[in-house]
Amino acid sequence: MLRVLAAPLASAGATAPKVIVAASAPAVSNFAFIASPVFPERGKDSSRKTSCEPAGVPREAPWRRGRSGRAVPVQIESLIRAIPDFPIPGILFRDITPLLADREGFKATIDLFVQQYKDARVDAVVGIEARGYMLGAPVAYALGAGFVPVRKPGKLPGEKFSEEYALEYGTNTLEIHADAVGHGHRVLVVDDLLATGGTIAATLRLLEKLGADVVGTAVLIELEALKGRAALNGAPLTSFIKF
């Protein structure tokens, strides 16, 4: 049986940068595609020193509060582009490549996940192909945890478990190595986006087969209109931005 554990809150006195930011988007797709980024700031201020402090945004950066009362630097949301009718008509594309390319925005994004789960005693972060790797791997590094990829068919060489999930038309499959995590290991599932919930639900079923204890599931973006939480059968989910 899959055990879903409640992650402890960040320690007292710390700012827990959990957020829900409300916007709107058509309930038309399960996609969160990545388009070609634009780098308006690349090459500027290259002498600036890097910082290892949590939340790499400037201290004066404004914060926005959502319906949950949580807050996130406005800089993060401003670096997510909305591109209509891509890759097909009717899709409102949430492009995170400008956020990934911005050193302060990317660091602040990773810090959101890390601050939320820094006290959860995570053994491994499970990232879902492919954008879950971009967020999950640095989160695992910051938490001092291992990283486990969940992949599409034909990518893993060893013994593996598979789970199908539904698409708008047909099905797809996700796989995990059979020895990726041990029984009772505490794992955190990370992805970029929750849409219909199919990929995350399939990942939770894979972890159930391995006997893992899921301490949390976290996504950067949640598309509320697609009601993806319903596919998770009550498993707790943290989303930092809602569209």
C-alpha positions as CSV (number, residue, x, y, z in Angstrom):
1,M,0.0,0.0,0.0
2,L,1.3,3.5,-0.9
3,R,1.9,5.5,2.3
4,V,1.5,9.2,1.7
5,L,3.1,11.1,4.6
6,A,2.5,14.7,5.8
7,A,5.6,16.7,5.4
8,P,6.5,18.9,8.4
9,L,6.2,22.6,8.1
10,A,9.3,24.8,7.8
11,S,10.8,25.6,11.2
12,A,9.4,28.5,13.2
13,G,10.5,31.9,12.3
14,A,11.4,30.9,8.7
15,T,9.4,32.3,5.8
16,A,7.7,29.4,4.1
17,P,7.4,30.6,0.5
18,K,4.4,28.5,-0.5
19,V,2.1,30.2,-2.9
20,I,-1.0,30.0,-5.0
21,V,-1.3,32.7,-7.6
22,A,-4.6,32.9,-9.4
23,A,-5.1,33.5,-13.1
24,S,-7.2,31.9,-15.8
25,A,-6.6,29.5,-18.7
26,P,-8.8,27.4,-21.0
27,A,-9.4,23.8,-19.9
28,V,-8.2,22.4,-23.1
29,S,-5.0,20.4,-22.7
30,N,-2.6,18.4,-20.6
31,F,0.3,20.2,-22.1
32,A,3.0,22.5,-20.5
33,F,5.3,22.7,-23.4
34,I,8.6,24.6,-23.5
35,A,9.3,27.0,-26.3
36,S,12.5,28.8,-27.3
37,P,13.5,31.2,-24.6
38,V,14.4,34.9,-24.9
39,F,17.3,36.1,-22.9
40,P,16.9,39.9,-22.5
41,E,19.3,40.1,-19.6
42,R,22.0,37.7,-20.8
43,G,25.4,39.3,-20.6
44,K,24.4,42.0,-18.2
45,D,26.0,42.6,-14.8
46,S,28.3,39.5,-15.2
47,S,30.5,40.7,-12.3
48,R,27.7,40.2,-9.7
49,K,28.5,37.7,-7.1
50,T,26.3,34.7,-6.6
51,S,24.7,34.0,-3.2
52,C,23.9,30.8,-1.4
53,E,21.2,32.3,0.7
54,P,17.6,31.0,0.3
55,A,15.5,32.9,-2.2
56,G,17.9,34.3,-4.8
57,V,15.6,37.2,-5.7
58,P,16.5,40.7,-4.6
59,R,15.4,41.4,-1.1
60,E,13.2,44.2,-2.2
61,A,11.4,42.0,-4.8
62,P,7.6,42.2,-4.4
63,W,5.6,39.2,-3.2
64,R,2.1,38.3,-4.3
65,R,-0.4,36.5,-2.1
66,G,-2.9,34.1,-3.5
67,R,-6.1,32.6,-2.2
68,S,-4.2,30.4,0.3
69,G,-2.5,33.3,1.9
70,R,0.9,32.0,0.7
71,A,3.4,34.3,-1.0
72,V,5.8,34.0,-3.9
73,P,8.2,36.5,-5.5
74,V,6.3,38.2,-8.4
75,Q,9.5,37.8,-10.4
76,I,8.8,34.1,-10.7
77,E,5.4,34.4,-12.2
78,S,6.5,37.3,-14.5
79,L,9.1,34.9,-16.1
80,I,6.4,32.4,-17.2
81,R,5.1,33.4,-20.6
82,A,1.6,32.6,-21.9
83,I,1.7,31.8,-25.6
84,P,-1.7,31.3,-27.2
85,D,-2.4,28.6,-29.9
86,F,0.8,26.8,-29.4
87,P,1.7,24.1,-30.4
88,I,-1.9,23.7,-31.8
89,P,-4.9,26.1,-31.9
90,G,-6.8,26.2,-28.6
91,I,-3.7,25.6,-26.4
92,L,-2.5,28.3,-24.0
93,F,1.1,27.4,-23.6
94,R,2.8,28.1,-20.3
95,D,6.5,28.6,-21.3
96,I,8.9,28.3,-18.4
97,T,12.1,28.6,-20.3
98,P,12.6,32.3,-19.5
99,L,12.3,31.3,-15.8
100,L,14.9,28.5,-16.2
101,A,17.2,30.9,-18.0
102,D,17.1,33.6,-15.4
103,R,19.6,32.8,-12.7
104,E,17.8,34.7,-9.9
105,G,14.3,33.4,-10.9
106,F,15.5,29.8,-11.3
107,K,17.2,29.9,-7.9
108,A,14.2,31.4,-6.2
109,T,12.0,28.7,-7.8
110,I,14.2,25.9,-6.5
111,D,14.2,27.6,-3.1
112,L,10.4,27.4,-3.0
113,F,10.5,23.6,-3.2
114,V,13.5,23.3,-0.8
115,Q,12.0,25.6,1.9
116,Q,8.7,23.6,1.8
117,Y,10.4,20.2,2.3
118,K,13.7,21.0,4.1
119,D,12.4,19.3,7.3
120,A,10.8,16.3,5.6
121,R,13.9,14.0,5.8
122,V,13.6,13.2,2.1
123,D,15.7,10.2,0.9
124,A,15.1,10.7,-2.8
125,V,13.4,13.2,-5.1
126,V,11.4,11.5,-8.0
127,G,11.3,13.6,-11.1
128,I,8.9,13.0,-14.0
129,E,10.2,13.2,-17.6
130,A,11.1,15.6,-18.8
131,R,10.6,19.0,-17.1
132,G,10.4,17.3,-13.7
133,Y,14.2,16.7,-14.1
134,M,14.9,20.4,-14.5
135,L,13.4,21.1,-11.1
136,G,13.7,17.8,-9.3
137,A,17.5,17.3,-9.7
138,P,18.5,20.7,-8.1
139,V,15.9,20.2,-5.4
140,A,17.4,16.8,-4.6
141,Y,20.9,18.4,-4.5
142,A,19.8,21.1,-2.1
143,L,18.0,18.7,0.2
144,G,20.9,16.3,0.3
145,A,18.8,13.6,-1.3
146,G,19.2,11.2,-4.2
147,F,17.4,11.8,-7.6
148,V,15.3,9.1,-9.3
149,P,14.0,9.6,-12.9
150,V,10.6,8.4,-14.0
151,R,10.9,7.8,-17.7
152,K,9.0,7.2,-20.9
153,P,9.1,3.6,-22.4
154,G,12.4,2.3,-23.7
155,K,14.7,4.7,-21.8
156,L,15.6,2.6,-18.7
157,P,18.1,-0.3,-19.2
158,G,17.5,-2.3,-16.1
159,E,14.6,-4.2,-14.6
160,K,11.6,-1.9,-14.3
161,F,8.0,-1.4,-13.4
162,S,5.5,0.3,-15.8
163,E,2.3,2.2,-15.4
164,E,-0.1,3.4,-18.1
165,Y,-2.0,6.7,-17.9
166,A,-4.7,8.2,-20.0
167,L,-4.2,11.0,-22.6
168,E,-6.9,12.9,-24.4
169,Y,-6.8,10.2,-27.1
170,G,-5.2,6.9,-26.1
171,T,-2.7,6.1,-23.4
172,N,1.0,6.6,-22.6
173,T,3.3,4.8,-20.2
174,L,5.8,5.7,-17.5
175,E,8.6,3.5,-16.1
176,I,10.9,3.3,-13.1
177,H,13.8,1.1,-12.2
178,A,12.7,-1.7,-9.9
179,D,15.6,-0.9,-7.5
180,A,15.3,2.9,-7.7
181,V,14.1,3.3,-4.1
182,G,13.9,0.9,-1.3
183,H,10.9,-0.2,0.8
184,G,10.0,2.6,3.3
185,H,12.3,5.2,1.7
186,R,10.9,8.7,2.0
187,V,10.4,10.2,-1.4
188,L,9.3,13.6,-2.8
189,V,7.6,13.7,-6.3
190,V,8.5,16.8,-8.3
191,D,7.1,18.0,-11.6
192,D,6.7,21.3,-13.4
193,L,3.0,21.2,-13.8
194,L,-0.3,19.5,-12.8
195,A,-2.8,19.4,-15.6
196,T,-5.1,16.4,-15.8
197,G,-3.0,14.5,-13.2
198,G,-2.3,11.4,-15.2
199,T,1.4,11.4,-15.1
200,I,1.6,12.2,-11.4
201,A,-1.0,9.5,-10.6
202,A,0.9,6.9,-12.6
203,T,4.1,7.9,-10.8
204,L,2.4,7.4,-7.4
205,R,1.3,4.0,-8.5
206,L,4.9,3.1,-9.5
207,L,6.1,4.2,-6.1
208,E,3.4,2.1,-4.4
209,K,4.8,-0.9,-6.2
210,L,8.3,-0.1,-4.8
211,G,6.9,0.3,-1.3
212,A,8.0,3.9,-1.0
213,D,6.7,6.4,1.5
214,V,5.6,9.6,-0.3
215,V,6.2,12.6,1.9
216,G,4.9,15.0,-0.7
217,T,4.1,15.9,-4.3
218,A,5.0,19.3,-5.5
219,V,4.6,21.2,-8.8
220,L,5.5,24.7,-9.8
221,I,2.2,25.3,-11.8
222,E,-1.3,23.9,-11.4
223,L,-3.9,24.3,-14.2
224,E,-7.0,24.4,-12.0
225,A,-9.6,24.2,-14.8
226,L,-8.3,20.7,-15.6
227,K,-9.0,19.4,-12.1
228,G,-5.9,17.2,-11.9
229,R,-6.1,16.8,-8.1
230,A,-9.1,14.5,-8.6
231,A,-6.8,12.0,-10.3
232,L,-4.5,11.8,-7.3
233,N,-7.1,10.1,-5.0
234,G,-6.6,12.5,-2.1
235,A,-2.8,12.5,-2.2
236,P,-1.5,15.8,-0.9
237,L,-0.1,18.2,-3.5
238,T,1.7,21.5,-3.2
239,S,1.4,23.9,-6.1
240,F,3.2,27.3,-6.0
241,I,1.4,29.0,-8.9
242,K,-2.2,28.4,-10.1
243,F,-3.5,29.4,-13.5
